[in-house]
Amino acid sequence: MKTKTPTAHQQKRVLRMQVLNDLPFADAAQQLLERACLDVNSMMCRHLLLCGHLQEFYPSPDRPLLRGLNRDMGHIIFIRLRKHGAVAEFLAYDVILNTLVHELAHNIVTEHSTRFWQLYLVLRREVAVDMGEDLQEGEGEGGDARGYTAEELRAEEADHGNNSKGGGSSSGRTMGTHVPPPTYECVIMPPPPPPLFAPGQRQQQPQQRKKCSIS
Protein backbone atom coordinates (compact mmCIF):
# COMPACT_ATOMS: atom_id res chain seq x y z
CA MET A 1 0.00 0.00 0.00
CA LYS A 2 1.13 3.50 -0.78
CA THR A 3 0.69 6.04 1.99
CA LYS A 4 -0.35 9.51 0.88
CA THR A 5 1.77 12.42 2.08
CA PRO A 6 -0.25 15.24 3.69
CA THR A 7 -0.57 18.40 1.63
CA ALA A 8 0.06 21.95 2.77
CA HIS A 9 -3.68 22.51 3.29
CA GLN A 10 -4.18 19.71 5.79
CA GLN A 11 -3.86 19.52 9.54
CA LYS A 12 -3.77 16.52 11.81
CA ARG A 13 -7.29 15.29 12.53
CA VAL A 14 -6.11 12.71 15.09
CA LEU A 15 -4.95 14.88 17.95
CA ARG A 16 -3.11 12.26 19.97
CA MET A 17 -2.12 8.61 19.58
CA GLN A 18 -0.73 6.05 21.98
CA VAL A 19 0.43 2.44 21.73
CA LEU A 20 0.77 -0.26 24.39
CA ASN A 21 4.38 0.22 25.40
CA ASP A 22 4.39 -2.90 27.58
CA LEU A 23 3.90 -5.13 24.51
CA PRO A 24 6.69 -6.16 22.10
CA PHE A 25 7.69 -3.96 19.15
CA ALA A 26 6.04 -0.80 20.44
CA ASP A 27 8.02 1.24 17.90
CA ALA A 28 6.54 -0.78 15.05
CA ALA A 29 3.06 -0.32 16.54
CA GLN A 30 3.65 3.44 16.66
CA GLN A 31 4.65 3.42 12.99
CA LEU A 32 1.48 1.52 12.07
CA LEU A 33 -0.72 4.03 13.90
CA GLU A 34 1.07 6.97 12.30
CA ARG A 35 0.75 5.42 8.84
CA ALA A 36 -2.97 4.77 9.29
CA CYS A 37 -3.52 8.32 10.53
CA LEU A 38 -1.79 9.72 7.46
CA ASP A 39 -3.87 7.56 5.15
CA VAL A 40 -7.20 8.70 6.63
CA ASN A 41 -6.22 12.32 7.27
CA SER A 42 -7.35 13.73 3.90
CA MET A 43 -10.74 12.05 4.24
CA MET A 44 -11.13 13.27 7.83
CA CYS A 45 -10.17 16.80 6.79
CA ARG A 46 -12.76 16.86 3.99
CA HIS A 47 -15.55 15.64 6.26
CA LEU A 48 -14.44 17.51 9.39
CA LEU A 49 -14.05 14.29 11.35
CA LEU A 50 -11.99 14.46 14.50
CA CYS A 51 -10.44 11.91 16.85
CA GLY A 52 -9.19 13.25 20.16
CA HIS A 53 -7.16 10.19 21.14
CA LEU A 54 -6.29 7.09 19.09
CA GLN A 55 -5.28 4.29 21.46
CA GLU A 56 -3.96 0.83 20.72
CA PHE A 57 -5.70 -1.88 22.71
CA TYR A 58 -5.51 -5.64 22.99
CA PRO A 59 -8.75 -7.48 23.76
CA SER A 60 -9.14 -9.88 26.65
CA PRO A 61 -9.03 -13.62 25.86
CA ASP A 62 -12.82 -13.94 25.99
CA ARG A 63 -13.20 -11.34 23.19
CA PRO A 64 -10.61 -12.48 20.62
CA LEU A 65 -12.46 -11.03 17.61
CA LEU A 66 -12.84 -7.47 18.87
CA ARG A 67 -10.97 -5.07 16.54
CA GLY A 68 -11.98 -1.60 17.64
CA LEU A 69 -14.16 0.60 19.83
CA ASN A 70 -15.30 4.21 19.58
CA ARG A 71 -15.94 5.99 22.88
CA ASP A 72 -17.96 9.21 22.95
CA MET A 73 -18.19 9.36 19.16
CA GLY A 74 -14.55 10.13 18.49
CA HIS A 75 -13.35 11.36 21.87
CA ILE A 76 -11.29 8.16 22.13
CA ILE A 77 -10.97 5.45 19.47
CA PHE A 78 -9.42 2.13 20.44
CA ILE A 79 -7.87 0.11 17.64
CA ARG A 80 -6.35 -3.33 17.69
CA LEU A 81 -3.02 -3.85 15.92
CA ARG A 82 -1.97 -7.36 17.00
CA LYS A 83 -3.09 -10.91 16.30
CA HIS A 84 -5.00 -12.92 18.87
CA GLY A 85 -2.67 -15.08 20.94
CA ALA A 86 0.44 -13.59 19.27
CA VAL A 87 1.10 -10.10 20.62
CA ALA A 88 4.42 -9.90 18.76
CA GLU A 89 2.64 -10.29 15.38
CA PHE A 90 0.64 -7.53 13.76
CA LEU A 91 -2.58 -7.73 11.79
CA ALA A 92 -2.43 -7.04 8.06
CA TYR A 93 -2.37 -3.32 7.34
CA ASP A 94 -5.61 -3.53 5.32
CA VAL A 95 -7.36 -4.89 8.41
CA ILE A 96 -6.01 -2.07 10.60
CA LEU A 97 -7.00 0.59 8.08
CA ASN A 98 -10.49 -0.88 7.63
CA THR A 99 -10.93 -0.88 11.41
CA LEU A 100 -9.91 2.75 11.74
CA VAL A 101 -12.29 3.89 8.99
CA HIS A 102 -15.03 1.74 10.56
CA GLU A 103 -14.60 3.40 13.95
CA LEU A 104 -14.46 6.87 12.40
CA ALA A 105 -17.77 6.16 10.68
CA HIS A 106 -19.20 5.54 14.16
CA ASN A 107 -18.56 9.24 14.89
CA ILE A 108 -21.67 9.86 12.78
CA VAL A 109 -23.74 6.66 12.88
CA THR A 110 -23.45 4.57 16.03
CA GLU A 111 -25.35 1.41 15.06
CA HIS A 112 -24.41 -1.08 12.32
CA SER A 113 -27.33 -0.08 10.14
CA THR A 114 -27.69 0.27 6.38
CA ARG A 115 -26.91 3.96 6.80
CA PHE A 116 -23.71 3.09 8.62
CA TRP A 117 -22.44 0.70 5.94
CA GLN A 118 -23.26 3.15 3.16
CA LEU A 119 -21.25 5.80 4.96
CA TYR A 120 -18.38 3.42 5.77
CA LEU A 121 -18.02 2.34 2.15
CA VAL A 122 -18.00 5.95 0.94
CA LEU A 123 -15.28 6.87 3.44
CA ARG A 124 -13.24 3.73 2.76
CA ARG A 125 -13.34 4.26 -0.99
CA GLU A 126 -12.27 7.87 -0.55
CA VAL A 127 -9.26 6.68 1.44
CA ALA A 128 -8.43 4.19 -1.32
CA VAL A 129 -8.60 6.95 -3.93
CA ASP A 130 -6.39 9.20 -1.78
CA MET A 131 -3.86 6.36 -1.66
CA GLY A 132 -4.03 5.86 -5.43
CA GLU A 133 -5.83 2.53 -5.14
CA ASP A 134 -9.19 1.16 -6.22
CA LEU A 135 -11.28 -0.60 -3.57
CA GLN A 136 -13.31 -3.24 -5.37
CA GLU A 137 -16.42 -5.01 -4.16
CA GLY A 138 -15.40 -8.29 -2.58
CA GLU A 139 -12.15 -6.99 -1.09
CA GLY A 140 -11.28 -7.29 2.55
CA GLU A 141 -11.44 -10.02 5.14
CA GLY A 142 -14.85 -11.62 5.40
CA GLY A 143 -15.44 -11.58 1.64
CA ASP A 144 -16.80 -8.08 1.08
CA ALA A 145 -15.58 -4.50 0.87
CA ARG A 146 -16.68 -3.85 4.46
CA GLY A 147 -13.69 -5.84 5.70
CA TYR A 148 -15.59 -7.37 8.64
CA THR A 149 -16.94 -10.83 9.31
CA ALA A 150 -20.32 -11.31 10.96
CA GLU A 151 -18.56 -12.76 14.02
CA GLU A 152 -16.34 -9.67 14.37
CA LEU A 153 -19.35 -7.37 14.14
CA ARG A 154 -21.15 -9.35 16.83
CA ALA A 155 -18.04 -9.14 19.01
CA GLU A 156 -17.96 -5.33 18.69
CA GLU A 157 -21.67 -4.96 19.40
CA ALA A 158 -21.46 -7.30 22.40
CA ASP A 159 -18.62 -5.26 23.86
CA HIS A 160 -20.47 -1.95 23.89
CA GLY A 161 -20.27 -0.75 27.46
CA ASN A 162 -17.61 -3.30 28.48
CA ASN A 163 -13.92 -2.68 29.10
CA SER A 164 -10.97 -4.55 27.62
CA LYS A 165 -7.29 -3.75 28.15
CA GLY A 166 -7.26 -0.12 27.14
CA GLY A 167 -10.85 -0.45 25.86
CA GLY A 168 -14.13 1.25 26.63
CA SER A 169 -17.70 1.83 25.63
CA SER A 170 -18.90 3.23 22.34
CA SER A 171 -21.69 5.47 23.59
CA GLY A 172 -21.63 9.07 24.72
CA ARG A 173 -21.46 12.62 23.50
CA THR A 174 -20.23 13.90 20.18
CA MET A 175 -16.75 15.39 19.97
CA GLY A 176 -16.20 17.84 17.14
CA THR A 177 -18.40 18.86 14.23
CA HIS A 178 -19.39 16.57 11.38
CA VAL A 179 -20.99 18.17 8.34
CA PRO A 180 -20.71 15.75 5.38
CA PRO A 181 -21.63 16.76 1.83
CA PRO A 182 -25.34 16.64 0.93
CA THR A 183 -24.81 13.33 -0.91
CA TYR A 184 -25.07 11.60 2.49
CA GLU A 185 -28.84 11.54 2.41
CA CYS A 186 -28.74 8.16 4.16
CA VAL A 187 -27.06 9.59 7.27
CA ILE A 188 -28.93 11.19 10.16
CA MET A 189 -26.84 14.19 11.14
CA PRO A 190 -26.80 16.35 14.30
CA PRO A 191 -28.04 19.95 13.97
CA PRO A 192 -25.51 22.35 12.40
CA PRO A 193 -23.24 24.32 14.75
CA PRO A 194 -23.69 28.07 15.28
CA PRO A 195 -21.86 30.35 12.78
CA LEU A 196 -18.32 31.34 13.56
CA PHE A 197 -19.03 35.01 12.88
CA ALA A 198 -21.98 37.36 13.12
CA PRO A 199 -23.85 37.88 9.82
CA GLY A 200 -22.27 41.30 9.27
CA GLN A 201 -18.77 39.84 9.69
CA ARG A 202 -18.98 36.97 7.23
CA GLN A 203 -17.92 39.12 4.27
CA GLN A 204 -14.81 40.33 6.07
CA GLN A 205 -13.61 37.07 7.70
CA PRO A 206 -13.52 33.60 6.12
CA GLN A 207 -14.97 30.64 7.97
CA GLN A 208 -12.08 28.68 9.38
CA ARG A 209 -13.90 25.34 9.30
CA LYS A 210 -13.94 25.31 5.48
CA LYS A 211 -10.16 25.05 5.15
CA CYS A 212 -7.55 22.99 6.96
CA SER A 213 -4.13 24.45 7.56
CA ILE A 214 -0.94 23.11 9.09
CA SER A 215 -0.91 23.46 12.85
Short mmCIF file of the C-alpha atoms (twelve columns), coordinates in Angstrom:
data_MODEL
# 
_entry.id   MODEL 
# 
loop_
_atom_site.group_PDB 
_atom_site.id 
_atom_site.type_symbol 
_atom_site.label_atom_id 
_atom_site.label_alt_id 
_atom_site.label_comp_id 
_atom_site.label_asym_id 
_atom_site.label_seq_id 
_atom_site.Cartn_x 
_atom_site.Cartn_y 
_atom_site.Cartn_z 
_atom_site.pdbx_PDB_model_num 
ATOM 1   C CA . MET A 1   0.000   0.000   0.000  1 
ATOM 2   C CA . LYS A 2   1.127   3.504   -0.781 1 
ATOM 3   C CA . THR A 3   0.694   6.042   1.994  1 
ATOM 4   C CA . LYS A 4   -0.352  9.513   0.877  1 
ATOM 5   C CA . THR A 5   1.774   12.417  2.084  1 
ATOM 6   C CA . PRO A 6   -0.254  15.243  3.692  1 
ATOM 7   C CA . THR A 7   -0.574  18.400  1.628  1 
ATOM 8   C CA . ALA A 8   0.057   21.952  2.774  1 
ATOM 9   C CA . HIS A 9   -3.683  22.506  3.293  1 
ATOM 10  C CA . GLN A 10  -4.184  19.707  5.787  1 
ATOM 11  C CA . GLN A 11  -3.859  19.518  9.542  1 
ATOM 12  C CA . LYS A 12  -3.768  16.521  11.815 1 
ATOM 13  C CA . ARG A 13  -7.291  15.285  12.534 1 
ATOM 14  C CA . VAL A 14  -6.107  12.714  15.087 1 
ATOM 15  C CA . LEU A 15  -4.954  14.879  17.950 1 
ATOM 16  C CA . ARG A 16  -3.111  12.256  19.973 1 
ATOM 17  C CA . MET A 17  -2.119  8.614   19.581 1 
ATOM 18  C CA . GLN A 18  -0.730  6.049   21.982 1 
ATOM 19  C CA . VAL A 19  0.426   2.440   21.727 1 
ATOM 20  C CA . LEU A 20  0.772   -0.256  24.386 1 
ATOM 21  C CA . ASN A 21  4.381   0.220   25.403 1 
ATOM 22  C CA . ASP A 22  4.394   -2.901  27.576 1 
ATOM 23  C CA . LEU A 23  3.897   -5.133  24.511 1 
ATOM 24  C CA . PRO A 24  6.694   -6.164  22.100 1 
ATOM 25  C CA . PHE A 25  7.691   -3.964  19.154 1 
ATOM 26  C CA . ALA A 26  6.042   -0.805  20.442 1 
ATOM 27  C CA . ASP A 27  8.023   1.238   17.897 1 
ATOM 28  C CA . ALA A 28  6.540   -0.784  15.051 1 
ATOM 29  C CA . ALA A 29  3.065   -0.318  16.538 1 
ATOM 30  C CA . GLN A 30  3.646   3.443   16.659 1 
ATOM 31  C CA . GLN A 31  4.647   3.424   12.995 1 
ATOM 32  C CA . LEU A 32  1.478   1.518   12.068 1 
ATOM 33  C CA . LEU A 33  -0.716  4.028   13.897 1 
ATOM 34  C CA . GLU A 34  1.074   6.968   12.303 1 
ATOM 35  C CA . ARG A 35  0.747   5.416   8.838  1 
ATOM 36  C CA . ALA A 36  -2.971  4.769   9.295  1 
ATOM 37  C CA . CYS A 37  -3.522  8.323   10.535 1 
ATOM 38  C CA . LEU A 38  -1.786  9.722   7.461  1 
ATOM 39  C CA . ASP A 39  -3.871  7.558   5.153  1 
ATOM 40  C CA . VAL A 40  -7.204  8.702   6.630  1 
ATOM 41  C CA . ASN A 41  -6.217  12.317  7.267  1 
ATOM 42  C CA . SER A 42  -7.351  13.729  3.904  1 
ATOM 43  C CA . MET A 43  -10.744 12.049  4.237  1 
ATOM 44  C CA . MET A 44  -11.129 13.275  7.825  1 
ATOM 45  C CA . CYS A 45  -10.170 16.801  6.792  1 
ATOM 46  C CA . ARG A 46  -12.759 16.856  3.990  1 
ATOM 47  C CA . HIS A 47  -15.555 15.637  6.261  1 
ATOM 48  C CA . LEU A 48  -14.436 17.514  9.385  1 
ATOM 49  C CA . LEU A 49  -14.048 14.289  11.351 1 
ATOM 50  C CA . LEU A 50  -11.986 14.457  14.504 1 
ATOM 51  C CA . CYS A 51  -10.439 11.906  16.851 1 
ATOM 52  C CA . GLY A 52  -9.194  13.246  20.158 1 
ATOM 53  C CA . HIS A 53  -7.158  10.187  21.137 1 
ATOM 54  C CA . LEU A 54  -6.291  7.090   19.087 1 
ATOM 55  C CA . GLN A 55  -5.281  4.295   21.465 1 
ATOM 56  C CA . GLU A 56  -3.961  0.829   20.717 1 
ATOM 57  C CA . PHE A 57  -5.703  -1.882  22.712 1 
ATOM 58  C CA . TYR A 58  -5.509  -5.640  22.988 1 
ATOM 59  C CA . PRO A 59  -8.748  -7.480  23.758 1 
ATOM 60  C CA . SER A 60  -9.140  -9.878  26.648 1 
ATOM 61  C CA . PRO A 61  -9.029  -13.621 25.856 1 
ATOM 62  C CA . ASP A 62  -12.824 -13.941 25.986 1 
ATOM 63  C CA . ARG A 63  -13.200 -11.336 23.192 1 
ATOM 64  C CA . PRO A 64  -10.607 -12.476 20.624 1 
ATOM 65  C CA . LEU A 65  -12.460 -11.028 17.610 1 
ATOM 66  C CA . LEU A 66  -12.835 -7.465  18.867 1 
ATOM 67  C CA . ARG A 67  -10.966 -5.074  16.537 1 
ATOM 68  C CA . GLY A 68  -11.981 -1.596  17.638 1 
ATOM 69  C CA . LEU A 69  -14.156 0.599   19.829 1 
ATOM 70  C CA . ASN A 70  -15.304 4.211   19.585 1 
ATOM 71  C CA . ARG A 71  -15.942 5.990   22.875 1 
ATOM 72  C CA . ASP A 72  -17.959 9.215   22.952 1 
ATOM 73  C CA . MET A 73  -18.189 9.359   19.158 1 
ATOM 74  C CA . GLY A 74  -14.549 10.130  18.494 1 
ATOM 75  C CA . HIS A 75  -13.346 11.356  21.866 1 
ATOM 76  C CA . ILE A 76  -11.292 8.157   22.126 1 
ATOM 77  C CA . ILE A 77  -10.967 5.455   19.468 1 
ATOM 78  C CA . PHE A 78  -9.420  2.128   20.440 1 
ATOM 79  C CA . ILE A 79  -7.873  0.111   17.640 1 
ATOM 80  C CA . ARG A 80  -6.347  -3.329  17.688 1 
ATOM 81  C CA . LEU A 81  -3.016  -3.851  15.924 1 
ATOM 82  C CA . ARG A 82  -1.973  -7.363  16.995 1 
ATOM 83  C CA . LYS A 83  -3.086  -10.910 16.301 1 
ATOM 84  C CA . HIS A 84  -4.996  -12.919 18.871 1 
ATOM 85  C CA . GLY A 85  -2.668  -15.077 20.938 1 
ATOM 86  C CA . ALA A 86  0.438   -13.590 19.273 1 
ATOM 87  C CA . VAL A 87  1.097   -10.100 20.624 1 
ATOM 88  C CA . ALA A 88  4.423   -9.902  18.758 1 
ATOM 89  C CA . GLU A 89  2.640   -10.295 15.381 1 
ATOM 90  C CA . PHE A 90  0.640   -7.532  13.758 1 
ATOM 91  C CA . LEU A 91  -2.577  -7.730  11.787 1 
ATOM 92  C CA . ALA A 92  -2.433  -7.037  8.061  1 
ATOM 93  C CA . TYR A 93  -2.375  -3.323  7.343  1 
ATOM 94  C CA . ASP A 94  -5.607  -3.531  5.318  1 
ATOM 95  C CA . VAL A 95  -7.356  -4.887  8.413  1 
ATOM 96  C CA . ILE A 96  -6.009  -2.071  10.599 1 
ATOM 97  C CA . LEU A 97  -6.997  0.589   8.076  1 
ATOM 98  C CA . ASN A 98  -10.490 -0.882  7.634  1 
ATOM 99  C CA . THR A 99  -10.931 -0.876  11.407 1 
ATOM 100 C CA . LEU A 100 -9.909  2.754   11.740 1 
ATOM 101 C CA . VAL A 101 -12.291 3.888   8.987  1 
ATOM 102 C CA . HIS A 102 -15.025 1.740   10.559 1 
ATOM 103 C CA . GLU A 103 -14.597 3.398   13.949 1 
ATOM 104 C CA . LEU A 104 -14.460 6.870   12.399 1 
ATOM 105 C CA . ALA A 105 -17.773 6.161   10.681 1 
ATOM 106 C CA . HIS A 106 -19.201 5.544   14.158 1 
ATOM 107 C CA . ASN A 107 -18.562 9.238   14.892 1 
ATOM 108 C CA . ILE A 108 -21.666 9.856   12.778 1 
ATOM 109 C CA . VAL A 109 -23.742 6.657   12.877 1 
ATOM 110 C CA . THR A 110 -23.451 4.572   16.034 1 
ATOM 111 C CA . GLU A 111 -25.355 1.410   15.063 1 
ATOM 112 C CA . HIS A 112 -24.410 -1.076  12.324 1 
ATOM 113 C CA . SER A 113 -27.328 -0.076  10.136 1 
ATOM 114 C CA . THR A 114 -27.686 0.273   6.384  1 
ATOM 115 C CA . ARG A 115 -26.913 3.964   6.798  1 
ATOM 116 C CA . PHE A 116 -23.712 3.086   8.625  1 
ATOM 117 C CA . TRP A 117 -22.442 0.703   5.940  1 
ATOM 118 C CA . GLN A 118 -23.258 3.149   3.164  1 
ATOM 119 C CA . LEU A 119 -21.245 5.804   4.962  1 
ATOM 120 C CA . TYR A 120 -18.383 3.419   5.768  1 
ATOM 121 C CA . LEU A 121 -18.016 2.339   2.146  1 
ATOM 122 C CA . VAL A 122 -18.001 5.954   0.942  1 
ATOM 123 C CA . LEU A 123 -15.282 6.870   3.445  1 
ATOM 124 C CA . ARG A 124 -13.238 3.730   2.760  1 
ATOM 125 C CA . ARG A 125 -13.337 4.262   -0.992 1 
ATOM 126 C CA . GLU A 126 -12.269 7.870   -0.548 1 
ATOM 127 C CA . VAL A 127 -9.257  6.684   1.443  1 
ATOM 128 C CA . ALA A 128 -8.430  4.188   -1.315 1 
ATOM 129 C CA . VAL A 129 -8.600  6.952   -3.932 1 
ATOM 130 C CA . ASP A 130 -6.392  9.195   -1.785 1 
ATOM 131 C CA . MET A 131 -3.862  6.360   -1.657 1 
ATOM 132 C CA . GLY A 132 -4.034  5.855   -5.427 1 
ATOM 133 C CA . GLU A 133 -5.832  2.529   -5.141 1 
ATOM 134 C CA . ASP A 134 -9.188  1.160   -6.224 1 
ATOM 135 C CA . LEU A 135 -11.280 -0.597  -3.572 1 
ATOM 136 C CA . GLN A 136 -13.310 -3.244  -5.369 1 
ATOM 137 C CA . GLU A 137 -16.424 -5.010  -4.164 1 
ATOM 138 C CA . GLY A 138 -15.398 -8.289  -2.584 1 
ATOM 139 C CA . GLU A 139 -12.155 -6.990  -1.090 1 
ATOM 140 C CA . GLY A 140 -11.279 -7.288  2.551  1 
ATOM 141 C CA . GLU A 141 -11.443 -10.024 5.141  1 
ATOM 142 C CA . GLY A 142 -14.850 -11.619 5.397  1 
ATOM 143 C CA . GLY A 143 -15.443 -11.582 1.640  1 
ATOM 144 C CA . ASP A 144 -16.803 -8.076  1.082  1 
ATOM 145 C CA . ALA A 145 -15.578 -4.500  0.871  1 
ATOM 146 C CA . ARG A 146 -16.676 -3.849  4.459  1 
ATOM 147 C CA . GLY A 147 -13.689 -5.843  5.696  1 
ATOM 148 C CA . TYR A 148 -15.595 -7.368  8.641  1 
ATOM 149 C CA . THR A 149 -16.939 -10.827 9.306  1 
ATOM 150 C CA . ALA A 150 -20.319 -11.314 10.963 1 
ATOM 151 C CA . GLU A 151 -18.558 -12.756 14.018 1 
ATOM 152 C CA . GLU A 152 -16.344 -9.666  14.368 1 
ATOM 153 C CA . LEU A 153 -19.347 -7.373  14.139 1 
ATOM 154 C CA . ARG A 154 -21.152 -9.352  16.834 1 
ATOM 155 C CA . ALA A 155 -18.044 -9.138  19.012 1 
ATOM 156 C CA . GLU A 156 -17.959 -5.330  18.685 1 
ATOM 157 C CA . GLU A 157 -21.669 -4.957  19.401 1 
ATOM 158 C CA . ALA A 158 -21.463 -7.301  22.396 1 
ATOM 159 C CA . ASP A 159 -18.621 -5.263  23.856 1 
ATOM 160 C CA . HIS A 160 -20.467 -1.948  23.887 1 
ATOM 161 C CA . GLY A 161 -20.274 -0.751  27.463 1 
ATOM 162 C CA . ASN A 162 -17.611 -3.303  28.476 1 
ATOM 163 C CA . ASN A 163 -13.922 -2.676  29.096 1 
ATOM 164 C CA . SER A 164 -10.966 -4.551  27.616 1 
ATOM 165 C CA . LYS A 165 -7.293  -3.755  28.155 1 
ATOM 166 C CA . GLY A 166 -7.261  -0.118  27.137 1 
ATOM 167 C CA . GLY A 167 -10.851 -0.452  25.860 1 
ATOM 168 C CA . GLY A 168 -14.132 1.247   26.632 1 
ATOM 169 C CA . SER A 169 -17.699 1.829   25.629 1 
ATOM 170 C CA . SER A 170 -18.905 3.227   22.343 1 
ATOM 171 C CA . SER A 171 -21.695 5.466   23.588 1 
ATOM 172 C CA . GLY A 172 -21.635 9.066   24.719 1 
ATOM 173 C CA . ARG A 173 -21.460 12.616  23.505 1 
ATOM 174 C CA . THR A 174 -20.226 13.905  20.179 1 
ATOM 175 C CA . MET A 175 -16.746 15.393  19.970 1 
ATOM 176 C CA . GLY A 176 -16.198 17.844  17.138 1 
ATOM 177 C CA . THR A 177 -18.400 18.858  14.230 1 
ATOM 178 C CA . HIS A 178 -19.389 16.567  11.378 1 
ATOM 179 C CA . VAL A 179 -20.985 18.165  8.337  1 
ATOM 180 C CA . PRO A 180 -20.710 15.752  5.376  1 
ATOM 181 C CA . PRO A 181 -21.629 16.757  1.830  1 
ATOM 182 C CA . PRO A 182 -25.341 16.639  0.929  1 
ATOM 183 C CA . THR A 183 -24.815 13.331  -0.911 1 
ATOM 184 C CA . TYR A 184 -25.066 11.604  2.487  1 
ATOM 185 C CA . GLU A 185 -28.839 11.538  2.408  1 
ATOM 186 C CA . CYS A 186 -28.741 8.163   4.157  1 
ATOM 187 C CA . VAL A 187 -27.058 9.586   7.272  1 
ATOM 188 C CA . ILE A 188 -28.928 11.190  10.155 1 
ATOM 189 C CA . MET A 189 -26.840 14.193  11.144 1 
ATOM 190 C CA . PRO A 190 -26.801 16.353  14.297 1 
ATOM 191 C CA . PRO A 191 -28.043 19.949  13.973 1 
ATOM 192 C CA . PRO A 192 -25.513 22.348  12.402 1 
ATOM 193 C CA . PRO A 193 -23.238 24.322  14.753 1 
ATOM 194 C CA . PRO A 194 -23.686 28.074  15.282 1 
ATOM 195 C CA . PRO A 195 -21.864 30.347  12.783 1 
ATOM 196 C CA . LEU A 196 -18.316 31.343  13.557 1 
ATOM 197 C CA . PHE A 197 -19.032 35.013  12.882 1 
ATOM 198 C CA . ALA A 198 -21.983 37.360  13.122 1 
ATOM 199 C CA . PRO A 199 -23.850 37.878  9.820  1 
ATOM 200 C CA . GLY A 200 -22.274 41.299  9.266  1 
ATOM 201 C CA . GLN A 201 -18.767 39.839  9.686  1 
ATOM 202 C CA . ARG A 202 -18.982 36.971  7.229  1 
ATOM 203 C CA . GLN A 203 -17.919 39.124  4.271  1 
ATOM 204 C CA . GLN A 204 -14.812 40.328  6.072  1 
ATOM 205 C CA . GLN A 205 -13.609 37.074  7.701  1 
ATOM 206 C CA . PRO A 206 -13.522 33.596  6.118  1 
ATOM 207 C CA . GLN A 207 -14.973 30.639  7.973  1 
ATOM 208 C CA . GLN A 208 -12.075 28.677  9.382  1 
ATOM 209 C CA . ARG A 209 -13.895 25.344  9.296  1 
ATOM 210 C CA . LYS A 210 -13.936 25.312  5.477  1 
ATOM 211 C CA . LYS A 211 -10.157 25.054  5.150  1 
ATOM 212 C CA . CYS A 212 -7.553  22.994  6.958  1 
ATOM 213 C CA . SER A 213 -4.132  24.449  7.563  1 
ATOM 214 C CA . ILE A 214 -0.944  23.107  9.089  1 
ATOM 215 C CA . SER A 215 -0.909  23.464  12.848 1 
# 
